[in-house]
């Protein structure tokens, strides 16, 4: 006798658990946080916390550190925008016309 296959309804996709790197990024976005605070909240070593801050930095976030109450506190800072004057004098992003096509001799 054949067994009938009963198909279960597909389960709703569960939310992905946050990665350690994304949790550190949230802490850095929330304001100044020290390495010791990151290590305590995530139950990791201080060296692992330093490593995660480096991972966030390598991911493209601009991170600033300020010494406060004897501990370095890190946070994400917004990148500075170039002023119009620096762009006018060519010190900003380079925008030029496309290269001209070479003339062909007849």
N, C-alpha and C positions, 0 to 999 in steps of 0.2 A: 504494500500500500504506500502511496506517495504522501509525503507530509506536505501540507499546504504551507506556503510561505506567507507569513503575516508580516507586512511591512509596517514598521513603526514610523510614526510621524517624525519628520526630521526635527531634531532639537534646535532650539533657537541658539544662534551663535553666542557663545559666552564672551564676555569682554576679556580682552587679553590682559593678563596681569602686567602692571607697570614694571618697566625695567629699572634697575638701580640708577642707570644714567638719567632716565626721565624723572625719577624721584629727586635726584640731586639738582637737576635743572629747575624743577618746581621750587625747591628750597632756595636756590640762588635768585630766582625771579621774585620770591617773596620778600627779599631784602637781605641785609647782611647776615651771613651765617658762618660760623667758624668750623674748622675741620673737626674739632672735638664734638660739636653738636651734630654734624653729619654722621660721624662714627657712632655716636650714642643712639641716634634715632634709627639708624639702619643696622645696628649690631654688627659693625665691621671694624677693622683696625683703622688707625689714623692713616697709615700708608695707603690702604685701599681707598679711603676718602680722598686723599690727594690725587690718586690715580683717576678716580671718577671725575674730579674737577678738571683734570687734564683732558679726559675724554670729551667732556662737554665743550671745553675750549677748542679742541681739535675739530669738533663738530661745527664750529663756526660762530659760537657765542663769544661776545666780547666780555671778558671777566675782569673786574676791578677788585683790588684788595686794599683795605684800609685797616690800619692798626688802631684798635679800640679796646680799652680796658686790658691791655697787655696781651691781647689775642688778635690775630689777623682775621678780619671778617671779609668774606668774599661775596660779591653780588654781580649780576649781569647788568651791563650798562648798554645804553643805546649808542650805536655808532654815530659819530659826529658827521653832520652834513657839510659838504664843501660850500664855502661862501661863493657868491656870484663873482666877486672880484678875483678870487684865485682861479676860477674857471675861465674868466676873461683873459688872464695872462698865461693860460696854458698849463697851470699847475694841477688841474683836476683831471678827470677822465679824458682821454684823447678821443676826439670825434673828428674825423676827417672825411673828405670825399673819397669815394672808391678810386682805386688806382686807374689811371687812364690806360686805354689800350694802346699798344705800340703801333707806330705807323709802319705800314708795309711798303717796301720799295717796289715800284713797278718794274 
